[in-house]
């Protein structure tokens, strides 16, 4: 009860509710000054509500995060899914890329879903479009390694690296002209905003967002997701009815 009163009090003092009675306002301020623990309880309550709302948002977005058939996916049969939002011209994404590639090599049980999320201008957008062509997705890891292995991409470098990976002029033309590719990038941008991403790289593992090139946190999130997946599989086996004779 006191927490509810405290939440209302904090909202009132912050301008969310207008306090017309000056005497009441003074009494309220005096009470909160003498009982600072009430403000701490209110802040904790609001924080918990925000965390719960973020978890609900991620849960609702999960099919689009993990199972969009347009995305490039490595280890499609894995039991745990990692979704990476990245920009091919991002220095932090480049720094994370070798670690991501190592995780892929070490973790055949983990699905890696790649979301092209260009945020650094026209070259980033062009590189993402090239990677999203059918031929680009067929060479997904090769282009990921090549593009993110550059200190700075230019359109000419994108073309050269794409050609080295086996993409021809028709593929590059398709990258700039196919409305379906533009739509996919637009959908990814909208999804990133919906789940509250603050930039790239960003990883989503189940109900957790790992923002930035924090590979230790990413590994920890994968370990927790593995544990949860194994627990769910065990529960399913326990609940499965025995075969009849």
Residue pairs with C-beta under 8 A, 6 or more apart in sequence:
2 38
2 41
3 41
3 42
3 45
5 38
6 38
6 39
6 41
6 42
6 45
7 42
7 45
7 46
8 17
9 28
9 31
9 32
9 38
9 42
10 39
10 42
10 43
10 46
11 17
12 19
12 28
13 19
13 28
13 29
13 32
19 25
19 28
31 38
32 38
32 39
54 195
54 196
54 209
55 207
57 194
57 195
57 196
58 65
58 195
58 204
58 207
58 209
59 207
61 191
61 194
61 195
64 187
64 191
65 83
65 113
65 191
65 195
65 204
66 81
66 83
66 111
66 113
68 113
68 187
70 132
70 184
71 113
71 114
71 115
72 113
72 114
72 131
72 132
72 137
72 140
73 111
73 112
73 113
73 114
74 104
74 111
74 112
74 114
74 140
74 141
75 104
75 107
75 108
75 109
75 110
75 111
75 112
76 111
77 111
78 107
78 108
78 109
78 110
78 111
78 112
79 109
79 110
79 226
79 229
79 233
80 109
80 110
80 111
80 205
80 206
80 222
80 225
80 226
80 229
81 110
81 111
81 112
81 113
81 205
81 206
81 225
82 103
82 110
82 111
82 112
82 113
82 203
82 204
82 205
82 218
82 222
83 113
83 115
83 203
83 204
83 205
84 100
84 112
84 113
84 114
84 115
84 201
84 202
84 203
85 115
85 117
85 188
85 192
85 197
85 200
85 201
85 202
85 203
85 204
86 93
86 96
86 114
86 115
86 116
86 117
86 148
86 200
86 201
86 202
87 93
87 117
87 118
87 119
87 120
87 124
87 128
87 200
88 116
88 118
88 124
88 127
88 128
88 131
88 147
88 148
88 153
89 118
89 120
89 121
89 123
89 124
89 127
89 147
89 152
89 153
90 119
90 120
90 124
90 200
90 201
91 151
92 200
92 201
92 212
92 213
93 148
93 200
93 201
93 213
94 148
94 149
94 150
94 151
95 213
96 201
96 213
96 215
97 144
97 145
97 148
97 149
99 213
99 215
99 218
100 112
100 215
101 141
101 144
101 145
103 110
103 112
103 215
103 218
103 219
103 222
104 110
104 112
104 141
107 222
109 226
110 222
114 140
114 144
115 188
115 191
115 192
116 128
116 131
116 132
116 184
116 185
116 188
117 128
117 185
117 188
117 189
117 192
117 197
117 200
117 202
118 124
118 125
118 127
118 128
118 185
119 199
119 200
123 153
123 154
123 155
123 158
124 153
125 185
126 155
126 158
126 175
126 176
127 147
127 153
127 158
128 185
129 175
129 176
129 178
129 181
129 182
129 185
130 136
130 143
130 158
130 162
130 167
130 171
130 172
130 175
131 137
131 140
131 143
131 144
131 147
132 175
132 181
132 184
132 185
133 167
133 171
133 174
133 175
133 178
133 181
134 171
135 166
135 167
135 168
135 171
136 143
136 162
136 165
136 167
136 171
136 175
139 165
139 166
139 167
142 165
143 161
143 162
143 165
146 161
146 164
146 165
147 153
147 158
147 161
150 157
150 161
159 172
162 171
162 172
174 181
175 181
192 202
195 204
195 209
196 209
197 209
197 211
198 211
199 211
199 212
201 212
201 213
202 209
202 210
202 211
202 212
203 209
203 210
203 218
203 221
204 210
205 218
205 221
205 222
205 224
205 225
206 221
206 224
206 225
206 228
208 221
208 224
210 217
210 218
210 221
